[in-house]
Amino acid sequence: MPLSIRTARKIAARDWHASHSKFLMVALAIAVGVGAIAGVRGFARAFRSMLGAEARTLMAADLSVRVFELPTPAQTAVLDDLARQGVRRTLVTETLSMMSLDGDLGAAAPALISLKAVDPAVYPFYGKLELDPPATLSDSTIAIAEDVMVRISVKPGSRVRIGGAVFTIAAITRNEPDRMTGSLNVGLRVLMTQAGLDRAGLIREGSRAAQRHLFRLDPASAPVDEARAKLKDAFPNALVADYRESHPLITRGLDRAERFLSLTGLIALIIGALGVAATMRAHIEQRLDTIAILKCLGARSSDVLRIYLLQTLATALAGSLAGCALGAAVQGVFPLLIRRYFAAAPPFRPDPLAAVEALAIGLLTAARFAWPALLAVERVRPLAILRRDVESISARASGPKPWIARTALVAAVGLIAAWLTGGHPRTAAYFAGGFLASLAILTAFAWLLLRMLRSLPLRGVSFDLRHGAANLHRVGNHAQAALVSLGVGVMFTLTIYLVQHGMLDQMLANAPPDMPNVFLINITRGERDAVESLLARAHGSNGKPEVIPTAAARLEGDVPPRFRRTRGVTWRLHPPASAIVGPGRWWDTQHPRPGLVCVAEDAARELNVTPGARLAWTSGAARIEAEVACVYRSEEVRMGGNMAFVFSPGTLEQAPLQYYAAVRMRPESVAALQRDAFARFPSVTVINGADVVEIVQGVVDQVALVVRFLSAFAIFAGAIILAASVAATRFSRIREVAILKTLGARSDRIAVLFSIEFTVLGAAAGLLGSVLAIAFSNLLLTGLLDAKARFDWPAAAAATALSALIANAAGWLSSRRILAQKPLAVLRGD
């Protein structure tokens, strides 16, 4: 007669309570992974809900069109037609410029600012612009963000120079409704009026400022679908959005972030599931006698399997429920991690749907990972308990069932990954394949390392080290599972760190010695020669300055998506120094013919053009046609060195040209150049290369902070599995301590033995994880990011040392009471 569910539940509960410490540890590891997933998905859903509910406020309009050039006559006609239908419009302009204290150019270098110009009589259509103190901006006043006061020591009432005009700081900006949907969300933020922008003289023909047209649709005006369709036809390459879909760039970025961070949480959950599998395997090994007795009393393998499956599910359920509570805390932390770039944050509300999803994923993952270990109960034969003195009892499943279970496990991981990525099978397949490959490599390394430790000749080594290393082979020890779990966490976290720092460090270390480090933008034709002369005479400049003409142009015709956008093009008389020309040939430098263009190799391949083909561009109101003269390849790392289209002289005469300049200078001389350039050319923006690196570093650090926050969960889960491993061998450790104390060992000596064991285990996990992290980060750097391989051994050494510390802390947290056991009581118990 089959064992009833009620009876199986009672047996499982009693057995669970008898070994509750190791199960609680594993439940905590499950909670870490479930909490990460629940927190990420809950925050993403709350963010989307906020975007939907506050869409008009976050956009400050019903409709928005973002472009990088002023409207053409045809586009202006469409805008005027919408205005006649009752659609109100206002313009928001965003650009970069320089600002300094008026009359104080000799003290500090001008600061790079992110400038936003609005019409305060209309802006915003929705929401409220909050200024402190309350003020109405005019053409001679501005508002600043709080960080501006720190950077250049100004306050309300101070007078500053921007471009060719002097402004008074009227207030501090406390809230901008459309801050999130703006084009420039880095740098020192300054708000001014459109009239003030005209007064400063910053926007001229060819300027690449971001222009956002905001529209408000009154009840009697054109419907939103009709207005959007007209705008999309008039601005085919613009980003057109309406309040119903929030902001496309934000939602697409949110989708990608949710997919990646959810998979990061899944890694922590899988580590917890590995702990469930290892714990159940060790638990079954300790309960072989019980299993054999149950079978002698008539229980079938399916009955015993039901008992231990209930224990697995109970452990996973306890951990998943705790993880749901942890997920709420994670959801509350996320706004703090991204507040630098997102002024608005969703209100904190626990998300029941995200909790249920994470709960289901936790239960399914734990059950799937534990299933191969649970199949071992079928190998236990009733006669084995009577013959245990002459034969061993196996706790390893054999035959086709374990392989079927492992195959189902791989499929389950792929399906869960597909679910978390929102139905992206390719991403899910890459994740499942990459993670399982990493798991296999770590498992093989861990097995090989433990075998090496066992076979090493340790006769000449101290007793403490010999005994501590031998503890890794204690009967029922989970050293291999703990090595793999902690190693995965170290590998993932260190990979993120190495990729983050590898890109920035190599950007600086691998730059050519003469690469420019100071850049000047928004130079007009009339200023070109004077700016070049200033750079050539500047104190501390090294080498000849480069002054590069550029025009904003859009390729016409049926072309790939990335070429449909407006992009920078240039003209040159001579080919770049490092260019390899062919097929075709560069134009005659003595008598260049207008109407020719050379195309970069990758662009020519994508466009499928060869010498002799004709292409057409639109630049402002001008139309440019050119014949492809050559295809070239350039490895040059400098401004203008890698532009896709280089025209012959005279071809861009009708296009609105701007000039960019670049020069190599000694770092201590850059501030003086900024002051001189700002004094002579106030509308020209001077960008210090160090500022660029600082901005890039800030963005990368912010992204890495979020990723490291979640990847730390994986390390934490690995540490918990190590603690569970110690808890699982608690009784054998108690007996070992009792015997050692009986033989005269002191508690401090035994503590040294345990510390050596934990240190070796943690250091080995850190070493394995670090080696794999270096391999994977270099694979990413060389294969995907086109950077050079990087071997950061100090980071690997630090990760190894930290892993050893974490392992010691986790080990002692779960075994600190063992040393207090009295040897006589333990030996009498035997």
Helices and strands as residue ranges (DSSP letters): H 5-18, H 20-53, H 55-59, E 63-67, H 73-84, E 87-101, E 111-118, E 130-132, E 141-144, H 146-152, E 159-162, E 165-175, E 188-193, H 194-200, E 210-217, H 224-234, E 239-242, G 243-245, H 248-286, H 288-296, H 301-338, H 352-374, G 375-379, G 382-385, H 400-420, H 425-455, H 463-470, G 471-473, H 479-509, E 518-523, H 525-537, E 541-555, G 561-563, E 567-571, E 580-584, E 596-600, H 601-607, E 614-619, E 622-633, E 645-647, E 657-665, G 667-669, H 670-680, E 685-688, H 689-728, H 730-742, H 747-783, H 793-815, G 818-820, H 823-829
